[in-house]
Amino acid sequence: MTLNLDGTNPKLVHICELGARTVGICVTLLGLAVLFGWFLNIDMLKSIRPELASMKFNTALLFVFSGILVTFHHMPTPYRYLMGAVIIILATLTLAQDIFGWQLSIDELIITDVKTRLQSGVNPGRMSVMTAVSFMLVGSALVLLHPMPIAAQGLAIIIGIIALLALVGYMYNVNSLYSIVPFSSMALHTACSFLATSIAILAQTTDYSFMKTSVSDTAGGVVIRWLLPLSFAVIIGSNLLRFQGQYMGLYDFAFGAAIVTVFVMVVLAIVIIYIGNYLHQVDLKRLNVEAALQQSHSELEQRVIERTAQLEHANKELEAFSYSISHDLRAPLRAISGFFQIIAEDYEDLLPQEGRESLDIISKEVNRLENMIEKLLIFSRFNQVPLNKATVDMNALVADVLNELHDEQSGRDIEFIVGDLPSANADEALLHQVLTNLISNALKYTRNNSHTIIEVGYDKSPSETIYFVKDNGVGFNMDYAKKLFGVFQRMHSESQFEGTGVGLSIVARIIHRHGGRVWADAEVNKGATFYFTLEPDSSILTGN
C-alpha cells in the first residue's frame, strides 16, 4: 500500500470521505421522510414507535440542511455559511424560547403539532432543549469545518457525547438522559442522526489531529481504529444484555455483573492479543528495513571510501605523470634550442632564404612548446600548493593586479569599472593568480577595440559571493562553453590571439579547490563575462 507523504493511508481517507457523504445523504433522506410524515400525517415516519417521542418538523428541516452541508461540504463558502447560519439561528431562537419563556411562533410556523396539543398542550411542535443545543453545535461545526477543522472536531465530539447520552438513555430506559424537561424529549432517530452527523464531521477532518492518526497505518492508527469502536460496542452491548436479562428475570444483579465483567475481559483480551501480534509484525518489518538500510549505508560508505582513495591515487598519478612528462620534455627542448642557436649563429649566412624562414618557424614553435610546458608545470603544481585561507581585501588585490598589468594597458583607451568588492575567505596568492588570468584575458581579447571597458564587480547571496570580470571584447560562441576551462582549449586561433589555453584551466582549478564555482557568459563580438564564487569573509557574515 502506497502511503501519502504525511503517512496517511489514501484508501482509508477515501473510505472516510465516502462514508461521510453517505451519512449526509442518509440524514437528508431521513429529514425529508419525516417532513413528508408531517405533511401527510403519517405517525410511523414521525416517530419510530407510538410511545416514543417524535421528531419535530423544525428538527427534520434542520437535518435536511445538515445532511446537505455534510454531503456537499466543498460547496461555495457563501452558500455553506448561509445554510449553517440558518441552522444556528433557528436552534438558538428555539433555545431562547425555553430559557426566557418567549413565544416566537416558530415551532408551528408551517405544520401544527396536533398530537402534542391534545396530549400535553406544552410547547407543541418545539424541538427539545438537547436537540436545539445539538443543532447549534452542528451548525457551528459545519461552518468551521474548513477554516478551523480542529474546532469542528471538538464540536463534533460534544455532539456525539450528547447523542450517546440520549441513546444510552433509550437503551437502559433512563428518561433523564434524553429528556431534560418534561414533555421535551430527543427522539430516538434524532439521537441516531446526531451521532451519525458527528461521526461524518470527524471523517471529513482526516488531515488534522487524532483523525489524521486514525487513518494512518502506524501503531497509533491501528489502536484507534480497533479499540475505540470496539470499546463502545462491548461496554454498551454487554450492559444492555445484562439489564435486559435482569428485566426478564433470567438472573439477578450479581450474576449479571459477573457475566458482563468476564465478557468484557475476554473480548478485550482477544482484541489486545490481535493488536499486539499486528504491531509485532509491523515492528519486525521496521527492524528488517532498518537493518537493510544500515547494511546498504555501510556498503555505500565503504564503496565511497574505496572510490575516493582510488580517485585520489589516480589524481596523484596523473599529476605526477604530467609533471614528469613536462619536466622530461624540457631537457630535449633545451638541446633543440641550443643546436638551433648554433645553426643560427654559425651557418645562417650559408642557408638560402627558404632555410632561414624554416629556422624562424622552428624557433617560434620551440618557444611555443616551451611556453606550453611551463604552463603545464604551473597547472600541475596548483593542486600541490597548500591552501592557506585568510581574509582577502579584494579591492586591494584588484588594484595590485591592474598595477602589474600596466604594460599591457599602455597606449590604449581603457575604462576600468571596479565595484566596492567585499572581502573573501581565500588563499590570497592563488586568488591573485585567478584575477591576473581573468583581467589579462580581458585586456587581450579587447585589444582591437577603440575603447575598452573592463568591469570587476560582484553579486551577493546568503551562502556565497559571486565575483565577475566583464569586458566588451570579441566574446565567443556559447555552444563551445563546455570546453572553455579545459587544458589547452582555445576559442580563437593563435594567429588572432596568442596563448596556450591553460590560463582558464588554472582559474577553474583554483576556484574548485576553494569549494567555489566558475562559469562564463558571452556573445560573439559583444564581450564576455567570467563568474566565480567564493565563501564570504566570516566577519561580514557576523556583521563585524
C-alpha positions in Angstrom: 0.0 0.0 0.0 1.4 3.4 -1.0 1.0 6.0 1.7 0.7 9.7 1.4 3.6 11.9 2.2 2.1 12.6 5.7 1.8 8.9 6.4 -1.9 8.6 6.0 -3.5 5.7 4.1 -5.2 7.1 1.0 -7.6 4.1 0.9 -8.8 4.9 4.5 -9.1 8.6 3.7 -11.2 7.7 0.7 -13.4 5.4 2.8 -13.9 8.2 5.4 -14.9 10.7 2.7 -17.3 8.3 1.0 -18.7 7.3 4.4 -19.3 10.9 5.4 -21.1 11.6 2.1 -23.2 8.5 2.6 -24.2 9.6 6.1 -25.0 13.1 4.7 -27.3 11.6 2.1 -29.0 9.3 4.7 -29.6 12.1 7.2 -31.0 14.3 4.4 -33.4 11.5 3.3 -34.4 10.8 6.9 -35.2 14.5 7.3 -37.3 14.5 4.1 -39.1 11.3 5.2 -40.1 12.9 8.5 -41.2 16.1 6.7 -43.4 14.0 4.5 -44.7 12.3 7.6 -45.8 15.7 9.0 -47.3 16.9 5.7 -49.2 13.6 5.2 -49.8 12.9 8.9 -48.0 9.5 8.9 -47.1 8.8 12.5 -44.7 6.0 11.7 -42.5 8.5 9.8 -42.6 11.0 12.7 -41.8 8.5 15.5 -40.2 5.1 15.4 -42.8 3.7 17.9 -46.0 5.3 19.1 -44.9 5.6 22.7 -41.6 7.3 21.8 -41.0 11.0 21.2 -41.5 12.2 17.6 -39.0 14.1 15.5 -40.5 17.7 15.2 -41.0 19.4 11.9 -38.2 22.0 12.5 -35.9 19.2 13.6 -36.4 17.3 10.4 -35.9 20.6 8.4 -32.6 21.3 10.1 -31.5 17.7 9.5 -32.1 18.2 5.8 -29.9 21.3 5.8 -27.3 19.5 7.9 -27.3 16.5 5.6 -26.8 18.7 2.5 -23.9 20.5 4.2 -22.2 17.2 5.1 -22.7 15.7 1.6 -21.6 18.8 -0.2 -19.1 20.2 2.3 -17.0 21.7 -0.6 -19.8 23.9 -1.8 -19.0 27.6 -2.3 -18.3 29.3 1.0 -21.2 31.8 0.9 -23.8 29.0 0.5 -22.2 27.0 3.3 -22.2 29.9 5.6 -25.8 30.7 4.7 -27.1 27.2 5.4 -25.0 27.0 8.6 -26.4 30.3 9.8 -30.0 29.1 9.2 -29.3 26.1 11.4 -27.6 28.1 14.2 -30.3 30.9 14.2 -33.3 28.6 14.3 -31.8 26.4 17.0 -30.7 29.5 19.0 -34.2 31.1 18.8 -35.8 27.8 19.9 -33.4 27.5 22.9 -34.1 31.2 23.8 -37.8 30.4 24.0 -37.1 27.7 26.6 -34.7 29.8 28.6 -36.6 33.1 28.6 -40.1 31.9 28.2 -40.6 33.6 24.9 -43.2 32.6 22.3 -41.8 33.5 18.9 -44.4 31.3 17.0 -41.6 29.5 15.1 -42.4 25.9 16.3 -45.6 25.5 14.3 -44.8 28.1 11.6 -45.6 25.6 8.8 -47.2 22.5 10.4 -49.4 22.2 13.6 -48.4 19.6 16.1 -51.9 18.4 16.9 -50.9 15.3 18.9 -48.8 17.3 21.3 -51.5 19.8 21.7 -54.0 17.1 22.6 -51.7 15.1 25.0 -49.9 17.9 27.0 -50.5 21.2 25.3 -47.0 22.3 26.3 -44.9 23.9 23.6 -46.3 21.9 20.7 -44.0 21.4 17.7 -40.9 22.6 19.6 -37.7 20.6 19.5 -36.2 19.6 22.8 -33.5 21.6 24.6 -30.9 18.9 23.9 -31.9 18.9 20.2 -31.6 22.7 20.0 -28.2 22.7 21.7 -27.0 19.9 19.4 -28.2 21.8 16.3 -26.3 24.9 17.4 -23.2 22.8 17.7 -23.8 21.1 14.3 -24.3 24.4 12.5 -21.1 25.8 14.1 -19.1 22.7 13.3 -20.2 22.7 9.6 -19.4 26.4 9.2 -15.9 25.9 10.8 -15.2 22.6 9.0 -12.7 24.2 6.6 -11.4 27.4 8.2 -11.0 25.8 11.7 -11.1 22.0 11.3 -9.7 21.3 14.8 -12.5 23.4 16.4 -15.0 21.5 14.2 -13.6 18.2 15.6 -14.1 19.4 19.2 -17.8 20.4 18.5 -18.4 17.1 16.7 -17.2 15.2 19.8 -19.6 17.2 22.0 -22.5 16.4 19.6 -21.5 12.7 19.7 -21.5 12.7 23.5 -25.0 14.3 23.7 -26.3 11.8 21.2 -24.7 8.9 23.0 -26.3 10.0 26.3 -29.7 10.0 24.6 -29.2 6.6 23.0 -27.9 5.1 26.3 -31.0 6.5 28.0 -33.2 4.8 25.4 -31.3 1.5 25.8 -31.4 1.5 29.6 -34.7 3.2 29.9 -33.3 6.2 31.7 -35.6 9.1 30.7 -33.4 11.8 32.2 -30.6 11.1 29.7 -32.8 12.1 26.7 -35.4 14.3 28.3 -34.1 17.3 30.4 -37.5 18.9 31.0 -41.0 17.2 31.0 -42.7 16.8 27.6 -39.4 17.8 25.8 -37.5 14.7 24.7 -35.0 14.0 22.0 -36.5 11.4 19.6 -34.6 8.1 19.1 -34.0 8.7 15.4 -33.0 12.3 16.2 -30.2 10.9 18.5 -29.1 8.4 15.9 -28.9 11.2 13.3 -26.9 13.4 15.6 -24.4 10.6 16.3 -24.1 9.8 12.6 -23.6 13.5 11.8 -20.9 13.9 14.4 -19.0 10.9 13.0 -19.4 12.3 9.5 -17.9 15.6 10.5 -14.9 13.9 12.1 -14.5 11.7 8.9 -14.1 14.9 6.9 -11.2 16.2 9.0 -8.7 13.3 8.4 -5.9 15.8 7.8 -5.9 17.0 11.4 -5.3 15.9 15.0 -6.3 12.4 16.1 -8.3 11.8 12.9 -5.0 12.0 10.9 -3.6 9.4 13.2 -6.7 7.2 12.9 -6.3 6.9 9.1 -2.6 6.1 9.2 -1.0 2.6 9.1 1.0 3.5 12.2 0.6 1.6 15.5 -1.4 4.5 16.8 -3.8 4.4 13.9 -4.4 0.7 14.3 -5.1 1.0 18.0 -7.6 3.9 17.4 -9.4 2.0 14.6 -9.7 -1.2 16.6 -10.0 -0.2 20.3 -12.2 2.9 20.1 -15.3 1.5 18.3 -14.9 -1.9 20.0 -14.8 -0.4 23.5 -18.0 1.4 22.8 -19.7 -1.7 21.3 -18.5 -4.1 24.1 -19.4 -1.8 27.0 -22.8 -0.7 25.7 -23.7 -4.1 24.3 -22.7 -6.1 27.3 -24.5 -3.8 29.8 -27.6 -3.8 27.6 -27.8 -7.6 27.6 -27.2 -7.6 31.3 -30.1 -5.2 32.0 -32.4 -6.9 29.6 -31.7 -10.3 31.2 -32.3 -8.8 34.7 -35.5 -7.1 33.4 -36.8 -10.5 32.0 -35.8 -12.3 35.3 -33.2 -14.6 33.8 -30.6 -13.7 36.5 -30.0 -11.4 39.4 -27.8 -8.3 39.6 -24.7 -10.0 40.9 -24.8 -12.7 38.3 -25.3 -10.2 35.5 -22.4 -8.1 36.7 -20.1 -11.2 36.8 -21.2 -12.2 33.3 -20.5 -8.6 32.0 -17.1 -8.5 33.6 -16.0 -11.8 32.2 -17.4 -11.0 28.8 -15.6 -7.6 28.6 -12.3 -9.1 29.8 -12.4 -11.9 27.2 -13.3 -9.6 24.3 -10.7 -7.0 25.3 -8.0 -9.8 25.8 -8.7 -11.1 22.3 -8.5 -7.7 20.8 -5.3 -6.8 22.7 -3.7 -10.0 21.6 -4.7 -9.4 18.0 -3.4 -5.8 18.0 -0.2 -6.9 19.8 0.5 -9.5 17.1 -0.2 -7.0 14.4 2.1 -4.4 16.0 4.7 -7.1 16.5 4.7 -7.8 12.7 4.9 -4.1 12.0 7.9 -3.8 14.3 9.6 -6.8 12.7 9.2 -5.3 9.2 10.5 -2.0 10.5 13.5 -3.6 12.1 14.3 -5.6 8.9 14.0 -2.4 6.8 16.3 -0.6 9.3 18.8 -3.4 9.2 18.8 -3.5 5.4 19.2 0.3 5.3 22.1 0.1 7.8 23.8 -2.6 5.7 23.2 -0.6 2.5 24.6 2.5 4.2 27.7 0.7 5.4 28.3 -0.8 2.0 27.8 2.5 0.3 30.1 4.2 2.8 32.8 1.6 2.2 32.4 2.0 -1.6 32.7 5.7 -1.3 35.9 5.4 0.8 37.4 2.9 -1.8 36.4 5.1 -4.8 37.7 8.2 -3.1 41.0 6.5 -2.4 41.2 5.3 -6.0 40.4 8.7 -7.3 43.0 10.4 -5.1 45.5 7.8 -6.2 44.6 8.4 -9.9 44.8 12.1 -9.5 48.2 11.9 -7.8 49.5 9.6 -10.5 48.1 11.9 -13.2 49.7 14.9 -11.7 53.0 13.1 -11.2 52.8 11.9 -14.8 52.0 15.4 -16.1 54.9 16.9 -14.1 57.3 14.1 -15.1 56.4 14.5 -18.8 56.6 18.2 -18.7 59.9 18.1 -16.8 61.4 15.4 -19.0 60.4 17.3 -22.2 62.3 20.4 -21.1 65.7 18.7 -21.5 65.4 17.7 -25.2 63.8 21.1 -25.9 66.8 22.8 -24.4 69.0 20.7 -26.6 67.0 21.5 -29.7 67.0 25.2 -28.8 70.8 25.1 -28.2 71.6 23.4 -31.5 69.2 25.8 -33.2 71.2 28.8 -31.7 74.4 27.2 -33.0 73.0 26.8 -36.5 71.5 30.3 -36.5 74.8 31.9 -35.4 77.3 29.8 -37.4 75.5 28.8 -40.5 72.7 31.3 -41.1 74.7 33.1 -43.8 75.2 29.8 -45.7 71.5 29.0 -45.7 69.2 30.1 -48.5 66.2 32.4 -47.8 63.9 29.4 -47.5 66.2 27.8 -44.9 66.3 30.9 -42.9 62.5 31.1 -42.9 62.3 27.5 -41.8 64.7 28.3 -38.9 62.4 31.2 -37.8 59.4 28.7 -37.8 61.4 26.2 -35.8 62.3 29.0 -33.3 58.7 30.1 -32.9 57.5 26.5 -32.4 60.2 25.7 -29.9 59.4 28.8 -27.9 55.7 28.0 -28.1 56.3 24.4 -26.9 58.5 25.7 -24.0 55.7 28.1 -23.0 53.1 25.3 -23.1 55.3 23.0 -21.0 55.9 25.8 -18.5 52.2 26.4 -18.2 51.5 22.7 -17.8 54.1 22.6 -15.0 52.4 25.5 -13.3 49.0 23.9 -13.8 50.1 20.6 -12.2 51.6 22.5 -9.2 48.4 24.2 -8.2 46.9 21.1 -6.7 50.0 20.5 -4.6 50.2 24.0 -3.2 48.7 24.1 0.3 45.6 26.2 0.7 46.1 29.0 3.2 42.8 30.7 3.6 42.5 34.1 5.2 40.6 37.3 4.8 41.4 38.8 1.5 40.9 42.5 0.6 39.5 42.1 -2.9 39.7 45.8 -3.7 43.4 45.9 -2.9 44.1 42.7 -4.7 42.4 44.0 -7.9 44.5 47.2 -7.6 47.7 45.2 -7.4 46.8 43.1 -10.4 46.0 46.2 -12.5 49.3 47.8 -11.5 51.2 44.6 -12.5 49.4 44.6 -15.9 50.3 48.2 -16.6 52.5 47.4 -19.6 49.6 45.7 -21.4 47.5 48.9 -20.9 50.0 51.4 -22.4 48.8 53.3 -25.5 45.2 52.1 -25.1 41.9 53.8 -24.3 40.7 51.6 -21.4 38.0 52.3 -18.9 38.1 50.2 -15.7 35.0 49.9 -13.6 35.8 48.3 -10.2 32.9 48.0 -7.7 33.3 48.1 -3.9 34.2 44.5 -3.6 33.5 42.6 -0.3 36.3 40.7 1.3 36.6 37.0 0.7 37.9 34.0 2.7 40.5 32.6 0.3 44.2 32.0 -0.4 45.5 35.4 -1.4 48.3 34.1 -3.6 46.1 31.7 -5.6 43.3 34.3 -5.8 45.9 36.8 -7.2 46.6 34.3 -10.0 42.8 34.0 -10.7 42.4 37.7 -11.1 45.6 38.0 -13.1 44.5 35.4 -15.6 41.0 36.8 -16.0 41.9 40.5 -16.3 44.8 39.8 -18.6 42.4 37.8 -20.8 40.0 40.7 -20.8 42.9 43.0 -21.9 44.0 40.6 -24.6 40.6 40.0 -26.2 39.7 43.7 -26.2 43.0 44.6 -27.9 41.3 45.6 -31.2 38.7 47.9 -29.6 39.0 51.6 -30.0 37.5 52.0 -26.5 37.8 49.2 -24.0 35.6 48.7 -21.0 36.5 46.2 -18.3 34.4 45.8 -15.2 35.1 43.9 -12.0 32.1 43.5 -9.7 30.1 41.2 -7.5 26.7 39.8 -6.6 25.6 38.6 -3.1 23.8 35.5 -2.0 23.2 34.2 1.6 25.9 31.5 1.2 28.4 32.8 -1.2 29.7 35.9 -3.1 29.7 35.9 -6.9 32.6 37.9 -8.4 32.8 38.6 -12.1 35.2 40.2 -14.7 33.4 41.6 -17.7 34.7 43.0 -21.0 33.4 44.3 -24.3 35.8 42.3 -26.4 35.4 39.7 -29.1 33.4 37.2 -26.9 32.9 33.7 -28.1 30.2 31.2 -29.2 28.4 29.8 -26.1 28.0 26.5 -28.0 31.6 25.7 -27.1 31.4 27.0 -23.5 31.8 23.5 -22.1 35.4 23.3 -23.4 36.3 26.7 -22.1 38.0 25.6 -18.9 39.8 22.5 -20.3 43.6 22.3 -20.6 44.9 23.7 -23.9 41.3 24.5 -25.1 41.1 27.7 -27.1 38.2 29.6 -28.6 40.3 31.6 -31.0 43.3 30.7 -33.2 46.8 31.7 -32.2 47.1 33.9 -35.3 44.3 36.0 -33.8 45.3 36.0 -30.1 48.4 34.4 -28.6 48.1 32.0 -25.7 48.3 28.3 -24.6 44.8 27.7 -23.4 45.9 26.9 -19.8 45.0 30.2 -18.1 41.3 29.4 -17.6 42.1 25.9 -16.6 44.2 27.3 -13.7 41.4 29.6 -12.8 38.9 26.7 -12.6 41.3 24.5 -10.6 42.0 27.2 -8.0 38.3 28.1 -7.6 37.3 24.5 -7.3 39.9 24.0 -4.6 38.2 26.8 -2.7 34.9 25.0 -3.0 33.5 27.5 -5.4 32.1 27.5 -9.0 33.3 29.1 -12.2 31.4 29.8 -15.4 31.1 32.2 -18.3 28.6 34.0 -20.4 29.4 35.6 -23.7 28.2 36.6 -27.2 30.3 36.9 -30.3 31.7 40.4 -30.8 29.8 41.7 -27.7 32.1 40.7 -25.0 32.4 38.0 -22.3 31.7 37.8 -18.5 33.5 35.3 -16.3 32.0 34.5 -12.9 33.5 32.7 -9.9 32.1 32.2 -6.4 33.9 32.3 -3.1 33.0 31.8 0.6 32.2 35.2 2.2 34.5 36.5 4.9 33.2 35.3 8.3 33.4 38.8 9.7 31.0 40.1 7.1 28.5 37.3 7.9 28.6 38.1 11.6 28.2 41.8 10.9 31.6 42.9 12.3 
